[in-house]
Amino acid sequence: MSDKIVKMVPFHCARPRGACKKCAQLAEEGEKYCLITFQYSAEEISRPMITIEINGEEVLCEYELKKIFKDESEAKEYASENSYKMP
């Protein structure tokens, strides 16, 4: 598994948009900087998915939302303290 900070509209589950109250609220708030973990397992758990670029190729990956930052400065501080690249 690997972690990455991305700017996205966060969703915490894999249900369709609007089916989950928490996801609907997050969607209304708009894009935020988020720490996500890519999941490369065959577990029978439903997770949201995101398209990322790996070695120049677009790949669809499952992810787990680990942290939502309140603003860009908080995300930058976390990135510098934990050796992550910012988008």
DSSP file (Angstrom, degrees, kcal/mol; ACC not computed):
  #  RESIDUE AA STRUCTURE BP1 BP2  ACC     N-H-->O    O-->H-N    N-H-->O    O-->H-N    TCO  KAPPA ALPHA  PHI   PSI    X-CA   Y-CA   Z-CA
    1    1 A M              0   0    0      0, 0.0     2,-0.3     0, 0.0    38,-0.1   0.000 360.0 360.0 360.0 148.4    0.0    0.0    0.0
    2    2 A S  E     -A   38   0A   0     36,-0.5    36,-2.9     2,-0.0     2,-0.3  -0.974 360.0-137.7-135.2 153.1    1.1    3.6   -0.6
    3    3 A D  E     +A   37   0A   0     -2,-0.3     2,-0.3    34,-0.2    34,-0.2  -0.771  21.1 176.7-108.4 153.4   -0.2    6.9    0.6
    4    4 A K  E     -A   36   0A   0     32,-2.2    32,-2.8    -2,-0.3     2,-0.6  -0.988  28.4-129.3-153.8 145.4   -0.6   10.1   -1.4
    5    5 A I  E     +A   35   0A   0     80,-0.6     2,-0.3    -2,-0.3    30,-0.2  -0.881  38.7 170.7 -95.5 125.8   -2.0   13.6   -0.8
    6    6 A V  E     -A   34   0A   0     28,-2.5    28,-3.1    -2,-0.6     2,-0.6  -0.929  36.4-124.1-132.5 155.5   -4.5   14.6   -3.5
    7    7 A K  E     +A   33   0A   0     -2,-0.3     2,-0.3    26,-0.2    26,-0.2  -0.914  58.1 126.0-100.4 119.0   -6.9   17.4   -4.1
    8    8 A M  E    S-A   32   0A   0     24,-2.5    24,-2.9    -2,-0.6    -2,-0.0  -0.962  70.7 -86.9-159.4 167.9  -10.3   15.9   -4.6
    9    9 A V        -     0   0    0     -2,-0.3    22,-0.2    22,-0.3     2,-0.1  -0.838  59.7-128.7 -82.6 113.2  -14.0   15.9   -3.5
   10   10 A P        -     0   0    0      0, 0.0     2,-0.4     0, 0.0    20,-0.1  -0.397  29.7-178.3 -73.3 139.5  -13.6   13.4   -0.7
   11   11 A F        -     0   0    0     -2,-0.1    54,-0.2    15,-0.1    12,-0.1  -0.998  13.2-164.3-129.9 135.0  -15.9   10.4   -0.4
   12   12 A H  S    S+     0   0    0     -2,-0.4     2,-0.3    52,-0.1    53,-0.2   0.565  71.3  34.4 -98.8  -8.6  -15.6    8.0    2.5
   13   13 A C  S    S-     0   0    0      2,-0.1    34,-0.1    34,-0.1     7,-0.1  -0.828  76.0-117.7-137.4 177.6  -17.6    5.1    1.0
   14   14 A A  S    S+     0   0    0     32,-0.4    33,-0.1    -2,-0.3     3,-0.1   0.288  70.4 119.1-101.9   9.0  -18.3    3.4   -2.3
   15   15 A R  S    S-     0   0    0      1,-0.1    -2,-0.1    31,-0.1     3,-0.1  -0.314  77.9 -84.2 -69.6 158.9  -22.1    4.0   -2.4
   16   16 A P    >   -     0   0    0      0, 0.0     3,-2.2     0, 0.0     4,-0.5  -0.267  62.4 -79.7 -60.2 151.9  -23.5    6.1   -5.3
   17   17 A R  T 3  S+     0   0    0      1,-0.3    -6,-0.0     2,-0.1    -3,-0.0  -0.261 118.9  20.2 -55.1 134.0  -23.3    9.9   -4.8
   18   18 A G  T 3  S+     0   0    0      2,-0.3    -1,-0.3    -3,-0.1     6,-0.1   0.202  97.6  96.1  92.1 -15.3  -26.1   11.1   -2.6
   19   19 A A  S <  S+     0   0    0     -3,-2.2     2,-0.5     1,-0.1    -2,-0.1   0.786  81.1  54.9 -76.9 -26.9  -26.8    7.7   -1.0
   20   20 A C  S  > S-     0   0    0     -4,-0.5     4,-2.4     1,-0.1    -2,-0.3  -0.925  73.2-148.6-111.2 127.9  -24.6    8.4    2.0
   21   21 A K  H  > S+     0   0    0     -2,-0.5     4,-2.2     1,-0.2     5,-0.2   0.878  99.4  51.3 -62.7 -39.0  -25.3   11.5    4.1
   22   22 A K  H  > S+     0   0    0      2,-0.2     4,-2.2     1,-0.2    -1,-0.2   0.920 111.9  46.3 -65.9 -42.9  -21.7   12.0    5.1
   23   23 A C  H  > S+     0   0    0      2,-0.2     4,-2.4     1,-0.2    -2,-0.2   0.887 111.0  53.0 -66.0 -38.5  -20.5   11.7    1.4
   24   24 A A  H  X S+     0   0    0     -4,-2.4     4,-1.9     2,-0.2    -1,-0.2   0.905 110.1  48.0 -62.7 -41.5  -23.3   14.2    0.3
   25   25 A Q  H  X S+     0   0    0     -4,-2.2     4,-1.4     2,-0.2    -2,-0.2   0.916 111.5  49.7 -64.9 -43.4  -22.1   16.7    3.0
   26   26 A L  H  X S+     0   0    0     -4,-2.2     4,-0.8     1,-0.2    -2,-0.2   0.890 109.1  52.9 -62.4 -39.2  -18.5   16.3    1.9
   27   27 A A  H >< S+     0   0    0     -4,-2.4     3,-0.8     1,-0.2    -1,-0.2   0.888 106.0  53.4 -63.7 -39.6  -19.5   16.8   -1.8
   28   28 A E  H 3< S+     0   0    0     -4,-1.9    -1,-0.2     1,-0.2    -2,-0.2   0.840 104.3  56.2 -63.3 -33.4  -21.3   20.1   -0.9
   29   29 A E  H 3< S-     0   0    0     -4,-1.4    -1,-0.2     1,-0.2    -2,-0.2   0.688 103.8-147.1 -74.4 -18.4  -18.1   21.3    0.8
   30   30 A G    <<  -     0   0    0     -4,-0.8    -1,-0.2    -3,-0.8   -22,-0.1  -0.328  42.7  -3.9  86.8-167.1  -16.2   20.8   -2.5
   31   31 A E        +     0   0    0    -22,-0.2     2,-0.3   -24,-0.1   -22,-0.3  -0.295  62.7 171.2 -66.6 143.1  -12.5   19.9   -3.1
   32   32 A K  E     -A    8   0A   0    -24,-2.9   -24,-2.5   -26,-0.1     2,-0.4  -0.950  41.0 -97.8-142.3 160.4  -10.2   19.4   -0.2
   33   33 A Y  E     -A    7   0A   0     36,-0.4    36,-2.7    -2,-0.3     2,-0.4  -0.726  50.7-176.3 -80.1 131.6   -6.6   18.1    0.2
   34   34 A C  E     -AB   6  68A   0    -28,-3.1   -28,-2.5    -2,-0.4     2,-0.6  -0.967  29.3-135.8-134.2 145.0   -6.9   14.5    1.4
   35   35 A L  E     -AB   5  67A   0     32,-2.9    31,-2.6    -2,-0.4    32,-1.7  -0.903  35.0-179.4 -96.1 121.5   -4.5   11.8    2.5
   36   36 A I  E     -AB   4  65A   0    -32,-2.8   -32,-2.2    -2,-0.6     2,-0.5  -0.902  22.5-143.9-123.6 153.5   -5.5    8.6    0.8
   37   37 A T  E     -AB   3  64A   0     27,-2.3    27,-2.3    -2,-0.3     2,-0.3  -0.968  20.2-132.9-113.7 126.5   -4.1    5.0    1.0
   38   38 A F  E     -AB   2  63A   0    -36,-2.9     2,-0.6    -2,-0.5   -36,-0.5  -0.637  18.2-147.4 -79.5 135.5   -4.2    2.9   -2.2
   39   39 A Q  E     + B   0  62A   0     23,-2.2    23,-0.7    -2,-0.3     2,-0.1  -0.912  20.2 177.5-108.7 121.5   -5.6   -0.5   -1.6
   40   40 A Y        +     0   0    0     -2,-0.6     2,-0.3    21,-0.1    -1,-0.1  -0.429  43.4 113.3-116.8  55.3   -4.2   -3.4   -3.7
   41   41 A S        -     0   0    0     -2,-0.1    21,-0.1     2,-0.1    -2,-0.1  -0.808  67.3-133.1-126.1 165.6   -6.1   -6.3   -2.2
   42   42 A A        +     0   0    0     -2,-0.3    -1,-0.0     2,-0.1    -2,-0.0   0.052  57.4 141.6-102.5  23.0   -8.7   -8.8   -3.2
   43   43 A E        -     0   0    0      1,-0.1     2,-1.5     2,-0.0    -2,-0.1  -0.289  62.9-117.6 -63.6 151.1  -10.7   -8.3    0.0
   44   44 A E  S    S+     0   0    0      2,-0.1     2,-0.4     0, 0.0    -1,-0.1  -0.424  73.1 123.1 -89.7  61.2  -14.4   -8.3   -0.3
   45   45 A I        -     0   0    0     -2,-1.5     2,-0.6     2,-0.0    -2,-0.0  -0.980  61.7-128.8-122.4 133.2  -14.8   -4.7    0.9
   46   46 A S        +     0   0    0     -2,-0.4   -32,-0.4    16,-0.0   -31,-0.1  -0.727  37.9 170.2 -84.6 121.2  -16.5   -2.0   -1.1
   47   47 A R        -     0   0    0     -2,-0.6    17,-0.1   -34,-0.1   -34,-0.1  -0.899  37.2-100.2-128.0 156.4  -14.2    1.0   -1.4
   48   48 A P        -     0   0    0      0, 0.0    15,-2.1     0, 0.0     2,-0.3  -0.327  40.4-138.8 -67.4 161.6  -14.3    4.2   -3.5
   49   49 A M  E     -C   62   0A   0     13,-0.2     2,-0.3   -35,-0.0    13,-0.2  -0.904  17.6-172.6-126.9 154.3  -12.1    4.3   -6.6
   50   50 A I  E     -C   61   0A   0     11,-2.5    11,-2.9    -2,-0.3     2,-0.5  -0.990  23.7-125.4-142.7 147.1   -9.8    6.9   -8.2
   51   51 A T  E     +C   60   0A   0     -2,-0.3     2,-0.3     9,-0.2     9,-0.2  -0.846  36.4 172.8 -94.9 127.0   -7.9    7.1  -11.4
   52   52 A I  E     -C   59   0A   0      7,-2.8     7,-3.3    -2,-0.5     2,-0.6  -0.862  32.8-113.3-128.2 164.1   -4.2    7.9  -11.0
   53   53 A E  E     +C   58   0A   0     -2,-0.3     2,-0.5     5,-0.2     5,-0.2  -0.884  30.5 179.1-102.0 124.8   -1.2    8.0  -13.3
   54   54 A I  E >  S-C   57   0A   0      3,-3.0     3,-1.7    -2,-0.6    -2,-0.0  -0.983  74.9 -19.1-125.8 118.4    1.5    5.3  -12.7
   55   55 A N  T 3  S-     0   0    0     -2,-0.5    -1,-0.1     1,-0.3     3,-0.1   0.875 129.2 -51.2  51.6  42.4    4.5    5.4  -15.1
   56   56 A G  T 3  S+     0   0    0      1,-0.2     2,-0.4     0, 0.0    -1,-0.3   0.505 117.7 110.4  78.8   4.8    2.5    7.4  -17.6
   57   57 A E  E <   - C   0  54A   0     -3,-1.7    -3,-3.0     2,-0.0     2,-0.4  -0.937  69.8-122.9-117.8 135.6   -0.5    5.1  -17.6
   58   58 A E  E     - C   0  53A   0     -2,-0.4     2,-0.4    -5,-0.2    -5,-0.2  -0.616  34.7-176.0 -75.7 126.6   -3.9    5.8  -16.2
   59   59 A V  E     - C   0  52A   0     -7,-3.3    -7,-2.8    -2,-0.4     2,-0.6  -0.984  23.3-136.4-129.0 135.3   -4.8    3.1  -13.5
   60   60 A L  E     + C   0  51A   0     -2,-0.4     2,-0.3    -9,-0.2    -9,-0.2  -0.821  34.2 178.1 -91.4 121.3   -8.1    2.7  -11.6
   61   61 A C  E     - C   0  50A   0    -11,-2.9   -11,-2.5    -2,-0.6     2,-0.2  -0.930  30.2-123.1-127.6 147.0   -7.4    2.0   -7.9
   62   62 A E  E     -BC  39  49A   0    -23,-0.7   -23,-2.2    -2,-0.3     2,-0.3  -0.577  37.3-173.3 -76.1 149.7   -9.4    1.5   -4.8
   63   63 A Y  E     -B   38   0A   0    -15,-2.1     2,-0.4   -25,-0.3   -25,-0.2  -0.974  23.4-141.5-143.9 161.5   -8.5    3.8   -2.0
   64   64 A E  E     -B   37   0A   0    -27,-2.3   -27,-2.3    -2,-0.3     2,-0.5  -0.992  26.0-126.2-121.6 129.7   -9.3    4.5    1.7
   65   65 A L  E     +B   36   0A   0     -2,-0.4   -29,-0.2   -29,-0.2     3,-0.1  -0.642  33.5 170.3 -76.7 119.0   -9.6    8.0    2.9
   66   66 A K  E     +     0   0A   0    -31,-2.6     2,-0.3    -2,-0.5   -30,-0.2   0.809  60.4   0.9 -99.2 -36.9   -7.2    8.5    5.8
   67   67 A K  E     -B   35   0A   0    -32,-1.7   -32,-2.9     2,-0.0     2,-0.5  -0.985  50.2-151.7-157.1 139.7   -7.3   12.3    6.5
   68   68 A I  E     -B   34   0A   0     -2,-0.3     2,-0.3   -34,-0.2   -34,-0.2  -0.975  23.5-143.2-112.5 123.4   -9.0   15.4    5.2
   69   69 A F        -     0   0    0    -36,-2.7   -36,-0.4    -2,-0.5     3,-0.1  -0.615   9.7-136.1 -86.3 145.1   -7.0   18.6    5.7
   70   70 A K  S    S-     0   0    0     -2,-0.3     2,-0.3     1,-0.1    -1,-0.1   0.783  81.0  -9.8 -73.3 -25.6   -8.8   21.8    6.6
   71   71 A D  S  > S-     0   0    0      1,-0.1     4,-1.8   -38,-0.1     3,-0.1  -0.964  76.4 -90.6-160.5 175.7   -6.8   23.9    4.1
   72   72 A E  H  > S+     0   0    0     -2,-0.3     4,-2.8     1,-0.2     5,-0.2   0.863 119.2  56.3 -63.2 -38.1   -3.7   23.8    1.8
   73   73 A S  H  > S+     0   0    0      1,-0.2     4,-2.3     2,-0.2    -1,-0.2   0.894 107.2  48.8 -64.7 -38.8   -1.3   25.1    4.4
   74   74 A E  H  > S+     0   0    0      2,-0.2     4,-2.3     1,-0.2    -1,-0.2   0.910 112.4  49.0 -64.9 -40.8   -2.2   22.2    6.8
   75   75 A A  H  X S+     0   0    0     -4,-1.8     4,-2.6     2,-0.2    -2,-0.2   0.911 111.4  49.2 -64.1 -42.7   -1.7   19.8    3.9
   76   76 A K  H  X S+     0   0    0     -4,-2.8     4,-2.5     2,-0.2     5,-0.2   0.905 110.9  49.9 -63.6 -41.8    1.7   21.3    3.0
   77   77 A E  H  X S+     0   0    0     -4,-2.3     4,-2.1     2,-0.2    -2,-0.2   0.934 113.0  46.0 -62.0 -46.4    2.8   21.2    6.6
   78   78 A Y  H  X S+     0   0    0     -4,-2.3     4,-1.6     1,-0.2    -2,-0.2   0.909 112.2  52.4 -62.3 -42.4    1.8   17.5    6.9
   79   79 A A  H  X>S+     0   0    0     -4,-2.6     5,-2.3     1,-0.2     4,-0.6   0.917 110.9  46.0 -61.3 -44.9    3.5   16.7    3.6
   80   80 A S  H  <5S+     0   0    0     -4,-2.5     3,-0.4     1,-0.2    -1,-0.2   0.871 113.8  48.7 -68.5 -35.6    6.8   18.3    4.6
   81   81 A E  H  <5S+     0   0    0     -4,-2.1    -1,-0.2    -5,-0.2    -2,-0.2   0.755 121.8  34.5 -72.8 -24.0    6.8   16.6    8.0
   82   82 A N  H  <5S-     0   0    0     -4,-1.6    -1,-0.2    -5,-0.2    -2,-0.2   0.199 110.2-110.8-120.6  15.3    6.0   13.2    6.5
   83   83 A S  T  <5 +     0   0    0     -4,-0.6     2,-0.3    -3,-0.4    -3,-0.2   0.873  65.3 145.5  58.9  44.4    7.9   13.3    3.1
   84   84 A Y      < -     0   0    0     -5,-2.3     2,-0.3    -6,-0.2    -1,-0.2  -0.817  46.8-124.6-105.4 151.9    4.9   13.4    0.8
   85   85 A K        -     0   0    0     -2,-0.3   -80,-0.6   -80,-0.0    -5,-0.0  -0.748  22.2-131.8 -91.3 143.5    4.7   15.3   -2.5
   86   86 A M              0   0    0     -2,-0.3   -80,-0.1     1,-0.1   -10,-0.0  -0.678 360.0 360.0 -90.9 149.3    1.9   17.9   -2.9
   87   87 A P              0   0    0      0, 0.0    -1,-0.1     0, 0.0   -81,-0.1   0.504 360.0 360.0 -68.7 360.0   -0.2   17.8   -6.1
